[in-house]
Amino acid sequence: MKCILAVLALLVAAVPSYAQTGVVCIPIGSFAPLAEKHGEYPAFSFRDSQYKVTFTMYINPLTKTYTLTGISDINPNAECISSVGTNFKPVIDPRKGIDS
């Protein structure tokens, strides 16, 4: 019985760490309709030159949610969801003469 409880405790402890590090990848073109269904639209994209990944940030300005996806040169047939979150807001640059 102690062995079963120890295994259950180990499994419960292992699940959160897997969820925090897991990345979901789906075929190209599959994410955009899902994002649109939830009111998110592609606001901007940028390219990481070191890792050769093109990222796209989808945002919903009403609910302030976002999803960040990436397409790698290594596997251009898959789009990977790297971050999902809330409280998205633009940063206002207080430096004089800089528009943000």
N, C-alpha and C positions, 0 to 999 in steps of 0.2 A: 504494500500500500504506500509506503514511504517513497518507493521508487516511482510509482505513478504520479504522486504529488510533485516530486522533483522534476519529472519530465514536463508536466503541465505548467509548472512555474517557469521552466526554461522556455517553453513555447510562448507563453504570455509575454515574457520579457523580450523575446526575439522579434515579435511582430512589429512593435513600434520602430525599431531600428531599420527593419526592412522597408517599412512604409516611408521613412524619411529619406532613404537613399534610392528608392525605386524610380526608374524612368520609364514612361510609357511611350512606345513608338508605334505609329500607325501608318498605313500606306498614304503616299502623297495625295492630296485632294480630299482626304476623309475628314480632316479637322475643320476646315472652313465652314461647311454647312452646320456642323455641331456648334461652333462658336456663334454663328448667326442666329441659330435657334435660341441661344441664351443671351442675345443682344450684344455680343461682343463683335467688334469689327477690327480689321488690321489697321492699327494706328501708325505704326512705323516699323521699319526693319533695319537691321545693321549686320555687319559682317565681322566676325572675329578672325583676324588675319593669322593669329598663331595656331588656332585649332581648325581653321578652315570650315567654320560653321556659319551659316546665315540664319540669324534669329529674326523672328517676327513677334511683335507685341500686339496682342489682341486686347482691346479694352472695352468696357461698358461704362460710359461716363455717368449713367444714371445710378447704377448700383455700386460703382467704383471697384468693380472686380477686374481682374486681368488674367491672361494666360500667356506665357512665353513659350514659344516653340522654336525648334531649331532643325535645320536640314544640313547634314554634314556632307562634305565632298566624298567621304569614304563610302557612304550609303545614301546616294541622292534619291532613292526610291522610298525613303521613310522619313516621316516628320515626327520628331520626338518632343514630347511635352516636358519642359524642364522646370517650369515654375507655374503655380496657380495661387492666386491670392486675392486679398481685399485691400481697401483703403488706397487705391491708386489715385494719385493726384500729381499735377504738374509741379515742377520745382520752379520757383520764381527766383531769378538771379538778381540779387540786389546790386550788382556792380553797375556803375553808371554807363549808359550807352549800350547795354547788352539786352537784346530782346530774347525772351525765352518762350 
